[in-house]
Amino acid sequence: MINILTSDRFLHHDTGYGHPERPERLSACLKGIKEIEAVDALQWLEPRRAEIEELELVHPKSHILHVKTTAERGGFSLDPDTTVSPESYDIALQSVGAWLDGVDAIIDRKESSFVISRPPGHHAESNQSMGFCLFNNCAIAAKYAIQVRGVDRIAVLDWDVHHGNGTQHILESGAKTAYCSLHQWPFYPGTGAAHEKGDHNNVLNIPLSIGSGKDEYFAAFEKKVIPFLKSWEPELLIISAGFDASLNDPLGGMQLLPEHFAEFTRYCLDISPRLLLGLEGGYDLGDLAKCTRAVTETLIQNDGDQQLL
């Protein structure tokens, strides 16, 4: 069984008129997934809200309270790109909770999960919201898996078109966590240079030139990403699944197609038969629908193959 962790509540995170990280993104993803022929193979789950103590695995209480009070006062811009509305704090807690439920599904039931939530998270630093992100969903999930659920080695693969600065900065000092990112370079947020290796040789950044597509990405996976992840031998592989490297994305400049993201997923399933994927970026609604569908179809196919073994 493949879990889709989502909620109608995620539609109510209001970023304001004209903002690219808009509720329609969520609707597009769900539309694509529901068009899958084998949709009955999916289990749709309403995620829980994360507890404050779980956010504190990554974020200081001062940052959490800043987001909470800003929302309670009616909302405001936390940085030039990142806004909150009155409901955004509670919704962000549920977005984090979805990723934590995904960790539990792998550990307790050996089930892969695809989190379709917003706000996204990989730009959020431990003490700063930025880049549309309030809390770092992915980093919290990794810390939760290690500190609460007892997982020994975790790897994060971030294929969003932007470097996940927050996730790297939070995880790079940990001996049990590895981070790998393929991203457009130079580009927002200006981090993710190839020479950054982490405190335990646990970081691999692969900056790619604007206009990169299938050939450049597949070469990077085969020559760098797969050897790095396999050498880490992760017990849990988490994917920051942004789709803004797709051909029609208005913010990115890459040339990937839905079938390429499906192939990325197959690469990852060769390393770990159960995955936790969570939505990060992706701003062309048509591409979002097609890419999330392609990835979900790949998860379903793999799940069927695993059950035959």
C-alpha positions as protocol buffer text, in pm:
chain_id: "A"
residue {
  index: 1
  type: MET
  ca { x: 0 y: 0 z: 0 }
}
residue {
  index: 2
  type: ILE
  ca { x: 120 y: 350 z: -89 }
}
residue {
  index: 3
  type: ASN
  ca { x: 9 y: 633 z: 139 }
}
residue {
  index: 4
  type: ILE
  ca { x: -91 y: 976 z: 14 }
}
residue {
  index: 5
  type: LEU
  ca { x: -69 y: 1208 z: 314 }
}
residue {
  index: 6
  type: THR
  ca { x: -269 y: 1521 z: 248 }
}
residue {
  index: 7
  type: SER
  ca { x: -552 y: 1739 z: 379 }
}
residue {
  index: 8
  type: ASP
  ca { x: -796 y: 1998 z: 254 }
}
residue {
  index: 9
  type: ARG
  ca { x: -658 y: 2216 z: 532 }
}
residue {
  index: 10
  type: PHE
  ca { x: -348 y: 2277 z: 324 }
}
residue {
  index: 11
  type: LEU
  ca { x: -559 y: 2478 z: 80 }
}
residue {
  index: 12
  type: HIS
  ca { x: -616 y: 2743 z: 348 }
}
residue {
  index: 13
  type: HIS
  ca { x: -256 y: 2859 z: 381 }
}
residue {
  index: 14
  type: ASP
  ca { x: -312 y: 3197 z: 214 }
}
residue {
  index: 15
  type: THR
  ca { x: 2 y: 3347 z: 64 }
}
residue {
  index: 16
  type: GLY
  ca { x: -172 y: 3640 z: -104 }
}
residue {
  index: 17
  type: TYR
  ca { x: -271 y: 3737 z: -456 }
}
residue {
  index: 18
  type: GLY
  ca { x: -24 y: 3640 z: -727 }
}
residue {
  index: 19
  type: HIS
  ca { x: 206 y: 3438 z: -503 }
}
residue {
  index: 20
  type: PRO
  ca { x: 355 y: 3136 z: -684 }
}
residue {
  index: 21
  type: GLU
  ca { x: 318 y: 2908 z: -379 }
}
residue {
  index: 22
  type: ARG
  ca { x: -60 y: 2905 z: -404 }
}
residue {
  index: 23
  type: PRO
  ca { x: -335 y: 2659 z: -304 }
}
residue {
  index: 24
  type: GLU
  ca { x: -391 y: 2554 z: -665 }
}
residue {
  index: 25
  type: ARG
  ca { x: -58 y: 2373 z: -650 }
}
residue {
  index: 26
  type: LEU
  ca { x: -204 y: 2123 z: -407 }
}
residue {
  index: 27
  type: SER
  ca { x: -517 y: 2077 z: -617 }
}
residue {
  index: 28
  type: ALA
  ca { x: -308 y: 2013 z: -928 }
}
residue {
  index: 29
  type: CYS
  ca { x: -103 y: 1743 z: -756 }
}
residue {
  index: 30
  type: LEU
  ca { x: -412 y: 1565 z: -627 }
}
residue {
  index: 31
  type: LYS
  ca { x: -583 y: 1587 z: -967 }
}
residue {
  index: 32
  type: GLY
  ca { x: -286 y: 1416 z: -1130 }
}
residue {
  index: 33
  type: ILE
  ca { x: -274 y: 1140 z: -870 }
}
residue {
  index: 34
  type: LYS
  ca { x: -648 y: 1073 z: -886 }
}
residue {
  index: 35
  type: GLU
  ca { x: -623 y: 1017 z: -1262 }
}
residue {
  index: 36
  type: ILE
  ca { x: -398 y: 713 z: -1209 }
}
residue {
  index: 37
  type: GLU
  ca { x: -560 y: 393 z: -1338 }
}
residue {
  index: 38
  type: ALA
  ca { x: -447 y: 199 z: -1029 }
}
residue {
  index: 39
  type: VAL
  ca { x: -569 y: 466 z: -787 }
}
residue {
  index: 40
  type: ASP
  ca { x: -723 y: 195 z: -567 }
}
residue {
  index: 41
  type: ALA
  ca { x: -370 y: 94 z: -469 }
}
residue {
  index: 42
  type: LEU
  ca { x: -341 y: 419 z: -275 }
}
residue {
  index: 43
  type: GLN
  ca { x: -437 y: 484 z: 84 }
}
residue {
  index: 44
  type: TRP
  ca { x: -542 y: 844 z: 152 }
}
residue {
  index: 45
  type: LEU
  ca { x: -457 y: 957 z: 505 }
}
residue {
  index: 46
  type: GLU
  ca { x: -531 y: 1275 z: 695 }
}
residue {
  index: 47
  type: PRO
  ca { x: -204 y: 1368 z: 871 }
}
residue {
  index: 48
  type: ARG
  ca { x: -172 y: 1469 z: 1233 }
}
residue {
  index: 49
  type: ARG
  ca { x: -47 y: 1802 z: 1364 }
}
residue {
  index: 50
  type: ALA
  ca { x: 312 y: 1796 z: 1486 }
}
residue {
  index: 51
  type: GLU
  ca { x: 374 y: 1867 z: 1852 }
}
residue {
  index: 52
  type: ILE
  ca { x: 580 y: 2169 z: 1958 }
}
residue {
  index: 53
  type: GLU
  ca { x: 841 y: 1934 z: 2103 }
}
residue {
  index: 54
  type: GLU
  ca { x: 881 y: 1776 z: 1761 }
}
residue {
  index: 55
  type: LEU
  ca { x: 939 y: 2113 z: 1595 }
}
residue {
  index: 56
  type: GLU
  ca { x: 1198 y: 2182 z: 1865 }
}
residue {
  index: 57
  type: LEU
  ca { x: 1407 y: 1895 z: 1730 }
}
residue {
  index: 58
  type: VAL
  ca { x: 1515 y: 2156 z: 1471 }
}
residue {
  index: 59
  type: HIS
  ca { x: 1373 y: 2499 z: 1556 }
}
residue {
  index: 60
  type: PRO
  ca { x: 1426 y: 2705 z: 1874 }
}
residue {
  index: 61
  type: LYS
  ca { x: 1112 y: 2797 z: 2064 }
}
residue {
  index: 62
  type: SER
  ca { x: 1168 y: 3163 z: 1980 }
}
residue {
  index: 63
  type: HIS
  ca { x: 1130 y: 3094 z: 1609 }
}
residue {
  index: 64
  type: ILE
  ca { x: 822 y: 2877 z: 1657 }
}
residue {
  index: 65
  type: LEU
  ca { x: 658 y: 3148 z: 1869 }
}
residue {
  index: 66
  type: HIS
  ca { x: 746 y: 3415 z: 1611 }
}
residue {
  index: 67
  type: VAL
  ca { x: 560 y: 3225 z: 1339 }
}
residue {
  index: 68
  type: LYS
  ca { x: 269 y: 3153 z: 1575 }
}
residue {
  index: 69
  type: THR
  ca { x: 223 y: 3510 z: 1697 }
}
residue {
  index: 70
  type: THR
  ca { x: 261 y: 3655 z: 1348 }
}
residue {
  index: 71
  type: ALA
  ca { x: -20 y: 3432 z: 1227 }
}
residue {
  index: 72
  type: GLU
  ca { x: -238 y: 3506 z: 1531 }
}
residue {
  index: 73
  type: ARG
  ca { x: -205 y: 3878 z: 1466 }
}
residue {
  index: 74
  type: GLY
  ca { x: -356 y: 3835 z: 1122 }
}
residue {
  index: 75
  type: GLY
  ca { x: -52 y: 3740 z: 918 }
}
residue {
  index: 76
  type: PHE
  ca { x: 242 y: 3926 z: 772 }
}
residue {
  index: 77
  type: SER
  ca { x: 550 y: 3875 z: 558 }
}
residue {
  index: 78
  type: LEU
  ca { x: 823 y: 3685 z: 741 }
}
residue {
  index: 79
  type: ASP
  ca { x: 1063 y: 3770 z: 459 }
}
residue {
  index: 80
  type: PRO
  ca { x: 1010 y: 3922 z: 111 }
}
residue {
  index: 81
  type: ASP
  ca { x: 891 y: 3587 z: -29 }
}
residue {
  index: 82
  type: THR
  ca { x: 732 y: 3423 z: 274 }
}
residue {
  index: 83
  type: THR
  ca { x: 394 y: 3519 z: 414 }
}
residue {
  index: 84
  type: VAL
  ca { x: 158 y: 3380 z: 675 }
}
residue {
  index: 85
  type: SER
  ca { x: -217 y: 3415 z: 710 }
}
residue {
  index: 86
  type: PRO
  ca { x: -420 y: 3362 z: 1030 }
}
residue {
  index: 87
  type: GLU
  ca { x: -443 y: 2983 z: 976 }
}
residue {
  index: 88
  type: SER
  ca { x: -88 y: 2931 z: 849 }
}
residue {
  index: 89
  type: TYR
  ca { x: 72 y: 2832 z: 1179 }
}
residue {
  index: 90
  type: ASP
  ca { x: -170 y: 2545 z: 1248 }
}
residue {
  index: 91
  type: ILE
  ca { x: -153 y: 2438 z: 884 }
}
residue {
  index: 92
  type: ALA
  ca { x: 228 y: 2435 z: 898 }
}
residue {
  index: 93
  type: LEU
  ca { x: 210 y: 2209 z: 1205 }
}
residue {
  index: 94
  type: GLN
  ca { x: 0 y: 1965 z: 1004 }
}
residue {
  index: 95
  type: SER
  ca { x: 240 y: 1986 z: 711 }
}
residue {
  index: 96
  type: VAL
  ca { x: 523 y: 1884 z: 944 }
}
residue {
  index: 97
  type: GLY
  ca { x: 301 y: 1614 z: 1093 }
}
residue {
  index: 98
  type: ALA
  ca { x: 243 y: 1465 z: 749 }
}
residue {
  index: 99
  type: TRP
  ca { x: 616 y: 1408 z: 704 }
}
residue {
  index: 100
  type: LEU
  ca { x: 636 y: 1253 z: 1053 }
}
residue {
  index: 101
  type: ASP
  ca { x: 346 y: 1022 z: 971 }
}
residue {
  index: 102
  type: GLY
  ca { x: 542 y: 920 z: 663 }
}
residue {
  index: 103
  type: VAL
  ca { x: 840 y: 824 z: 879 }
}
residue {
  index: 104
  type: ASP
  ca { x: 613 y: 616 z: 1102 }
}
residue {
  index: 105
  type: ALA
  ca { x: 457 y: 441 z: 802 }
}
residue {
  index: 106
  type: ILE
  ca { x: 795 y: 318 z: 682 }
}
residue {
  index: 107
  type: ILE
  ca { x: 915 y: 210 z: 1026 }
}
residue {
  index: 108
  type: ASP
  ca { x: 591 y: 57 z: 1155 }
}
residue {
  index: 109
  type: ARG
  ca { x: 429 y: -82 z: 839 }
}
residue {
  index: 110
  type: LYS
  ca { x: 700 y: -79 z: 571 }
}
residue {
  index: 111
  type: GLU
  ca { x: 482 y: 147 z: 353 }
}
residue {
  index: 112
  type: SER
  ca { x: 605 y: 422 z: 122 }
}
residue {
  index: 113
  type: SER
  ca { x: 438 y: 762 z: 153 }
}
residue {
  index: 114
  type: PHE
  ca { x: 402 y: 1068 z: -66 }
}
residue {
  index: 115
  type: VAL
  ca { x: 329 y: 1386 z: 131 }
}
residue {
  index: 116
  type: ILE
  ca { x: 125 y: 1638 z: -67 }
}
residue {
  index: 117
  type: SER
  ca { x: 129 y: 1935 z: 168 }
}
residue {
  index: 118
  type: ARG
  ca { x: 202 y: 2303 z: 194 }
}
residue {
  index: 119
  type: PRO
  ca { x: 375 y: 2513 z: 305 }
}
residue {
  index: 120
  type: PRO
  ca { x: 696 y: 2349 z: 182 }
}
residue {
  index: 121
  type: GLY
  ca { x: 1004 y: 2340 z: 400 }
}
residue {
  index: 122
  type: HIS
  ca { x: 1354 y: 2292 z: 262 }
}
residue {
  index: 123
  type: HIS
  ca { x: 1457 y: 2660 z: 267 }
}
residue {
  index: 124
  type: ALA
  ca { x: 1359 y: 2712 z: 631 }
}
residue {
  index: 125
  type: GLU
  ca { x: 1667 y: 2756 z: 851 }
}
residue {
  index: 126
  type: SER
  ca { x: 1657 y: 2655 z: 1215 }
}
residue {
  index: 127
  type: ASN
  ca { x: 1580 y: 3013 z: 1322 }
}
residue {
  index: 128
  type: GLN
  ca { x: 1442 y: 3172 z: 1005 }
}
residue {
  index: 129
  type: SER
  ca { x: 1150 y: 3122 z: 767 }
}
residue {
  index: 130
  type: MET
  ca { x: 1239 y: 3191 z: 405 }
}
residue {
  index: 131
  type: GLY
  ca { x: 1173 y: 3092 z: 46 }
}
residue {
  index: 132
  type: PHE
  ca { x: 800 y: 3016 z: 100 }
}
residue {
  index: 133
  type: CYS
  ca { x: 893 y: 2784 z: 390 }
}
residue {
  index: 134
  type: LEU
  ca { x: 792 y: 2827 z: 756 }
}
residue {
  index: 135
  type: PHE
  ca { x: 931 y: 2514 z: 923 }
}
residue {
  index: 136
  type: ASN
  ca { x: 1172 y: 2262 z: 774 }
}
residue {
  index: 137
  type: ASN
  ca { x: 947 y: 1959 z: 725 }
}
residue {
  index: 138
  type: CYS
  ca { x: 1223 y: 1738 z: 586 }
}
residue {
  index: 139
  type: ALA
  ca { x: 1486 y: 1814 z: 851 }
}
residue {
  index: 140
  type: ILE
  ca { x: 1234 y: 1766 z: 1131 }
}
residue {
  index: 141
  type: ALA
  ca { x: 1137 y: 1430 z: 983 }
}
residue {
  index: 142
  type: ALA
  ca { x: 1503 y: 1325 z: 970 }
}
residue {
  index: 143
  type: LYS
  ca { x: 1570 y: 1432 z: 1329 }
}
residue {
  index: 144
  type: TYR
  ca { x: 1247 y: 1266 z: 1444 }
}
residue {
  index: 145
  type: ALA
  ca { x: 1345 y: 939 z: 1276 }
}
residue {
  index: 146
  type: ILE
  ca { x: 1682 y: 939 z: 1453 }
}
residue {
  index: 147
  type: GLN
  ca { x: 1603 y: 1085 z: 1795 }
}
residue {
  index: 148
  type: VAL
  ca { x: 1250 y: 952 z: 1848 }
}
residue {
  index: 149
  type: ARG
  ca { x: 1221 y: 641 z: 1630 }
}
residue {
  index: 150
  type: GLY
  ca { x: 1579 y: 516 z: 1665 }
}
residue {
  index: 151
  type: VAL
  ca { x: 1681 y: 505 z: 1298 }
}
residue {
  index: 152
  type: ASP
  ca { x: 2059 y: 490 z: 1270 }
}
residue {
  index: 153
  type: ARG
  ca { x: 2138 y: 630 z: 923 }
}
residue {
  index: 154
  type: ILE
  ca { x: 1928 y: 860 z: 707 }
}
residue {
  index: 155
  type: ALA
  ca { x: 1986 y: 1013 z: 366 }
}
residue {
  index: 156
  type: VAL
  ca { x: 1797 y: 1304 z: 213 }
}
residue {
  index: 157
  type: LEU
  ca { x: 1784 y: 1354 z: -164 }
}
residue {
  index: 158
  type: ASP
  ca { x: 1666 y: 1697 z: -276 }
}
residue {
  index: 159
  type: TRP
  ca { x: 1585 y: 1724 z: -647 }
}
residue {
  index: 160
  type: ASP
  ca { x: 1407 y: 2061 z: -624 }
}
residue {
  index: 161
  type: VAL
  ca { x: 1546 y: 2316 z: -870 }
}
residue {
  index: 162
  type: HIS
  ca { x: 1662 y: 2525 z: -571 }
}
residue {
  index: 163
  type: HIS
  ca { x: 1922 y: 2415 z: -319 }
}
residue {
  index: 164
  type: GLY
  ca { x: 1771 y: 2318 z: 17 }
}
residue {
  index: 165
  type: ASN
  ca { x: 1988 y: 2549 z: 224 }
}
residue {
  index: 166
  type: GLY
  ca { x: 1795 y: 2493 z: 546 }
}
residue {
  index: 167
  type: THR
  ca { x: 1799 y: 2116 z: 523 }
}
residue {
  index: 168
  type: GLN
  ca { x: 2172 y: 2105 z: 454 }
}
residue {
  index: 169
  type: HIS
  ca { x: 2261 y: 2349 z: 731 }
}
residue {
  index: 170
  type: ILE
  ca { x: 2050 y: 2159 z: 984 }
}
residue {
  index: 171
  type: LEU
  ca { x: 2173 y: 1810 z: 892 }
}
residue {
  index: 172
  type: GLU
  ca { x: 2536 y: 1859 z: 783 }
}
residue {
  index: 173
  type: SER
  ca { x: 2679 y: 1839 z: 1135 }
}
residue {
  index: 174
  type: GLY
  ca { x: 2507 y: 1511 z: 1218 }
}
residue {
  index: 175
  type: ALA
  ca { x: 2701 y: 1186 z: 1193 }
}
residue {
  index: 176
  type: LYS
  ca { x: 2384 y: 993 z: 1109 }
}
residue {
  index: 177
  type: THR
  ca { x: 2242 y: 1214 z: 833 }
}
residue {
  index: 178
  type: ALA
  ca { x: 2351 y: 1267 z: 473 }
}
residue {
  index: 179
  type: TYR
  ca { x: 2223 y: 1531 z: 232 }
}
residue {
  index: 180
  type: CYS
  ca { x: 2241 y: 1532 z: -148 }
}
residue {
  index: 181
  type: SER
  ca { x: 2106 y: 1806 z: -374 }
}
residue {
  index: 182
  type: LEU
  ca { x: 2088 y: 1858 z: -749 }
}
residue {
  index: 183
  type: HIS
  ca { x: 2001 y: 2220 z: -823 }
}
residue {
  index: 184
  type: GLN
  ca { x: 2025 y: 2500 z: -1077 }
}
residue {
  index: 185
  type: TRP
  ca { x: 2335 y: 2714 z: -1029 }
}
residue {
  index: 186
  type: PRO
  ca { x: 2373 y: 3006 z: -984 }
}
residue {
  index: 187
  type: PHE
  ca { x: 2025 y: 3051 z: -845 }
}
residue {
  index: 188
  type: TYR
  ca { x: 1826 y: 3128 z: -530 }
}
residue {
  index: 189
  type: PRO
  ca { x: 1921 y: 3100 z: -245 }
}
residue {
  index: 190
  type: GLY
  ca { x: 2287 y: 3118 z: -350 }
}
residue {
  index: 191
  type: THR
  ca { x: 2399 y: 2817 z: -144 }
}
residue {
  index: 192
  type: GLY
  ca { x: 2494 y: 2464 z: -240 }
}
residue {
  index: 193
  type: ALA
  ca { x: 2845 y: 2489 z: -383 }
}
residue {
  index: 194
  type: ALA
  ca { x: 3012 y: 2167 z: -490 }
}
residue {
  index: 195
  type: HIS
  ca { x: 3297 y: 2208 z: -241 }
}
residue {
  index: 196
  type: GLU
  ca { x: 3064 y: 2184 z: 60 }
}
residue {
  index: 197
  type: LYS
  ca { x: 3109 y: 1834 z: 204 }
}
residue {
  index: 198
  type: GLY
  ca { x: 2957 y: 1852 z: 554 }
}
residue {
  index: 199
  type: ASP
  ca { x: 3123 y: 1770 z: 884 }
}
residue {
  index: 200
  type: HIS
  ca { x: 3133 y: 1396 z: 811 }
}
residue {
  index: 201
  type: ASN
  ca { x: 3172 y: 1394 z: 432 }
}
residue {
  index: 202
  type: ASN
  ca { x: 2794 y: 1364 z: 441 }
}
residue {
  index: 203
  type: VAL
  ca { x: 2698 y: 1638 z: 191 }
}
residue {
  index: 204
  type: LEU
  ca { x: 2697 y: 1612 z: -187 }
}
residue {
  index: 205
  type: ASN
  ca { x: 2593 y: 1918 z: -385 }
}
residue {
  index: 206
  type: ILE
  ca { x: 2561 y: 1893 z: -762 }
}
residue {
  index: 207
  type: PRO
  ca { x: 2517 y: 2240 z: -915 }
}
residue {
  index: 208
  type: LEU
  ca { x: 2379 y: 2223 z: -1269 }
}
residue {
  index: 209
  type: SER
  ca { x: 2373 y: 2490 z: -1539 }
}
residue {
  index: 210
  type: ILE
  ca { x: 2049 y: 2650 z: -1648 }
}
residue {
  index: 211
  type: GLY
  ca { x: 1893 y: 2454 z: -1932 }
}
residue {
  index: 212
  type: SER
  ca { x: 2002 y: 2115 z: -1798 }
}
residue {
  index: 213
  type: GLY
  ca { x: 1774 y: 1824 z: -1879 }
}
residue {
  index: 214
  type: LYS
  ca { x: 1764 y: 1448 z: -1903 }
}
residue {
  index: 215
  type: ASP
  ca { x: 2125 y: 1392 z: -2006 }
}
residue {
  index: 216
  type: GLU
  ca { x: 2280 y: 1610 z: -1737 }
}
residue {
  index: 217
  type: TYR
  ca { x: 2054 y: 1481 z: -1459 }
}
residue {
  index: 218
  type: PHE
  ca { x: 2087 y: 1114 z: -1548 }
}
residue {
  index: 219
  type: ALA
  ca { x: 2464 y: 1146 z: -1571 }
}
residue {
  index: 220
  type: ALA
  ca { x: 2469 y: 1310 z: -1228 }
}
residue {
  index: 221
  type: PHE
  ca { x: 2254 y: 1033 z: -1080 }
}
residue {
  index: 222
  type: GLU
  ca { x: 2460 y: 751 z: -1225 }
}
residue {
  index: 223
  type: LYS
  ca { x: 2805 y: 897 z: -1160 }
}
residue {
  index: 224
  type: LYS
  ca { x: 2751 y: 1082 z: -832 }
}
residue {
  index: 225
  type: VAL
  ca { x: 2413 y: 1055 z: -661 }
}
residue {
  index: 226
  type: ILE
  ca { x: 2371 y: 676 z: -662 }
}
residue {
  index: 227
  type: PRO
  ca { x: 2728 y: 599 z: -549 }
}
residue {
  index: 228
  type: PHE
  ca { x: 2700 y: 859 z: -271 }
}
residue {
  index: 229
  type: LEU
  ca { x: 2367 y: 730 z: -141 }
}
residue {
  index: 230
  type: LYS
  ca { x: 2467 y: 364 z: -167 }
}
residue {
  index: 231
  type: SER
  ca { x: 2791 y: 428 z: 21 }
}
residue {
  index: 232
  type: TRP
  ca { x: 2591 y: 588 z: 300 }
}
residue {
  index: 233
  type: GLU
  ca { x: 2372 y: 276 z: 331 }
}
residue {
  index: 234
  type: PRO
  ca { x: 2068 y: 461 z: 465 }
}
residue {
  index: 235
  type: GLU
  ca { x: 1803 y: 284 z: 667 }
}
residue {
  index: 236
  type: LEU
  ca { x: 1564 y: 557 z: 556 }
}
residue {
  index: 237
  type: LEU
  ca { x: 1572 y: 759 z: 235 }
}
residue {
  index: 238
  type: ILE
  ca { x: 1374 y: 1084 z: 233 }
}
residue {
  index: 239
  type: ILE
  ca { x: 1316 y: 1282 z: -86 }
}
residue {
  index: 240
  type: SER
  ca { x: 1250 y: 1655 z: -102 }
}
residue {
  index: 241
  type: ALA
  ca { x: 1045 y: 1623 z: -418 }
}
residue {
  index: 242
  type: GLY
  ca { x: 1029 y: 1960 z: -583 }
}
residue {
  index: 243
  type: PHE
  ca { x: 907 y: 1968 z: -943 }
}
residue {
  index: 244
  type: ASP
  ca { x: 1027 y: 2316 z: -1040 }
}
residue {
  index: 245
  type: ALA
  ca { x: 1302 y: 2169 z: -1258 }
}
residue {
  index: 246
  type: SER
  ca { x: 1025 y: 2071 z: -1500 }
}
residue {
  index: 247
  type: LEU
  ca { x: 1024 y: 2213 z: -1850 }
}
residue {
  index: 248
  type: ASN
  ca { x: 741 y: 2466 z: -1810 }
}
residue {
  index: 249
  type: ASP
  ca { x: 808 y: 2587 z: -1459 }
}
residue {
  index: 250
  type: PRO
  ca { x: 791 y: 2969 z: -1440 }
}
residue {
  index: 251
  type: LEU
  ca { x: 1059 y: 2999 z: -1170 }
}
residue {
  index: 252
  type: GLY
  ca { x: 1312 y: 2740 z: -1284 }
}
residue {
  index: 253
  type: GLY
  ca { x: 1515 y: 2708 z: -1600 }
}
residue {
  index: 254
  type: MET
  ca { x: 1556 y: 2334 z: -1644 }
}
residue {
  index: 255
  type: GLN
  ca { x: 1410 y: 2090 z: -1901 }
}
residue {
  index: 256
  type: LEU
  ca { x: 1290 y: 1782 z: -1715 }
}
residue {
  index: 257
  type: LEU
  ca { x: 976 y: 1590 z: -1813 }
}
residue {
  index: 258
  type: PRO
  ca { x: 744 y: 1380 z: -1592 }
}
residue {
  index: 259
  type: GLU
  ca { x: 904 y: 1054 z: -1702 }
}
residue {
  index: 260
  type: HIS
  ca { x: 1241 y: 1181 z: -1584 }
}
residue {
  index: 261
  type: PHE
  ca { x: 1110 y: 1228 z: -1229 }
}
residue {
  index: 262
  type: ALA
  ca { x: 969 y: 875 z: -1251 }
}
residue {
  index: 263
  type: GLU
  ca { x: 1319 y: 751 z: -1339 }
}
residue {
  index: 264
  type: PHE
  ca { x: 1466 y: 942 z: -1044 }
}
residue {
  index: 265
  type: THR
  ca { x: 1217 y: 756 z: -825 }
}
residue {
  index: 266
  type: ARG
  ca { x: 1324 y: 422 z: -971 }
}
residue {
  index: 267
  type: TYR
  ca { x: 1688 y: 506 z: -897 }
}
residue {
  index: 268
  type: CYS
  ca { x: 1590 y: 571 z: -535 }
}
residue {
  index: 269
  type: LEU
  ca { x: 1382 y: 253 z: -506 }
}
residue {
  index: 270
  type: ASP
  ca { x: 1690 y: 55 z: -609 }
}
residue {
  index: 271
  type: ILE
  ca { x: 1858 y: 192 z: -297 }
}
residue {
  index: 272
  type: SER
  ca { x: 1562 y: 166 z: -60 }
}
residue {
  index: 273
  type: PRO
  ca { x: 1241 y: -28 z: -139 }
}
residue {
  index: 274
  type: ARG
  ca { x: 1038 y: 209 z: 78 }
}
residue {
  index: 275
  type: LEU
  ca { x: 1055 y: 586 z: 38 }
}
residue {
  index: 276
  type: LEU
  ca { x: 922 y: 899 z: 202 }
}
residue {
  index: 277
  type: LEU
  ca { x: 866 y: 1174 z: -54 }
}
residue {
  index: 278
  type: GLY
  ca { x: 736 y: 1519 z: 27 }
}
residue {
  index: 279
  type: LEU
  ca { x: 633 y: 1804 z: -200 }
}
residue {
  index: 280
  type: GLU
  ca { x: 863 y: 2105 z: -209 }
}
residue {
  index: 281
  type: GLY
  ca { x: 853 y: 2340 z: -513 }
}
residue {
  index: 282
  type: GLY
  ca { x: 686 y: 2323 z: -851 }
}
residue {
  index: 283
  type: TYR
  ca { x: 479 y: 2611 z: -988 }
}
residue {
  index: 284
  type: ASP
  ca { x: 341 y: 2512 z: -1329 }
}
residue {
  index: 285
  type: LEU
  ca { x: 9 y: 2345 z: -1250 }
}
residue {
  index: 286
  type: GLY
  ca { x: 8 y: 2121 z: -1555 }
}
residue {
  index: 287
  type: ASP
  ca { x: 360 y: 1997 z: -1488 }
}
residue {
  index: 288
  type: LEU
  ca { x: 279 y: 1943 z: -1122 }
}
residue {
  index: 289
  type: ALA
  ca { x: -16 y: 1719 z: -1206 }
}
residue {
  index: 290
  type: LYS
  ca { x: 185 y: 1513 z: -1455 }
}
residue {
  index: 291
  type: CYS
  ca { x: 499 y: 1485 z: -1242 }
}
residue {
  index: 292
  type: THR
  ca { x: 325 y: 1381 z: -921 }
}
residue {
  index: 293
  type: ARG
  ca { x: 124 y: 1129 z: -1121 }
}
residue {
  index: 294
  type: ALA
  ca { x: 438 y: 983 z: -1279 }
}
residue {
  index: 295
  type: VAL
  ca { x: 615 y: 949 z: -944 }
}
residue {
  index: 296
  type: THR
  ca { x: 310 y: 794 z: -776 }
}
residue {
  index: 297
  type: GLU
  ca { x: 263 y: 544 z: -1060 }
}
residue {
  index: 298
  type: THR
  ca { x: 626 y: 439 z: -1011 }
}
residue {
  index: 299
  type: LEU
  ca { x: 570 y: 386 z: -638 }
}
residue {
  index: 300
  type: ILE
  ca { x: 261 y: 175 z: -709 }
}
residue {
  index: 301
  type: GLN
  ca { x: 447 y: -38 z: -962 }
}
residue {
  index: 302
  type: ASN
  ca { x: 733 y: -98 z: -722 }
}
residue {
  index: 303
  type: ASP
  ca { x: 493 y: -185 z: -441 }
}
residue {
  index: 304
  type: GLY
  ca { x: 330 y: -447 z: -660 }
}
residue {
  index: 305
  type: ASP
  ca { x: 668 y: -591 z: -751 }
}
residue {
  index: 306
  type: GLN
  ca { x: 771 y: -606 z: -382 }
}
residue {
  index: 307
  type: GLN
  ca { x: 457 y: -800 z: -294 }
}
residue {
  index: 308
  type: LEU
  ca { x: 540 y: -1062 z: -557 }
}
residue {
  index: 309
  type: LEU
  ca { x: 883 y: -1128 z: -408 }
}
